[in-house]
Amino acid sequence: MTKDAEKLLENALALEEAERALIAASLIDSLDPGFEAYSGESWEKEVLSRLQQIDSGNTHMVSWTEARKQILKES
């Protein structure tokens, strides 16, 4: 992630929840119409699968803080 994108994300995360939701929806809407990986039925199936993994104890959970550190480290 570029420094500009990191700053933009930091500013966006400081907004109130409703504003963040509107921005998130706008960003998703801006993606290529053929991009369906995180919308509709595919997303619902993914969420249910992940919930089952959590409920069964077959997954290792980390905090958002730790996950973000790992993501930024890999960028």
C-alpha angles and dihedrals in degrees: 000000000000122000089249091053091047091052091047090051092048091052092045092051089055091061124096117272096256092052091048090051092052091049092047092050091048092051092050090048089053093061123102108285088235091059104101103150095109104030141077122344095355091057093047091052091049093050092049091048092051092047089053090051091051094046092049093049091237096127137069112232126205131184121260088248092057093042091051091050090053093047094049091045090056094048 
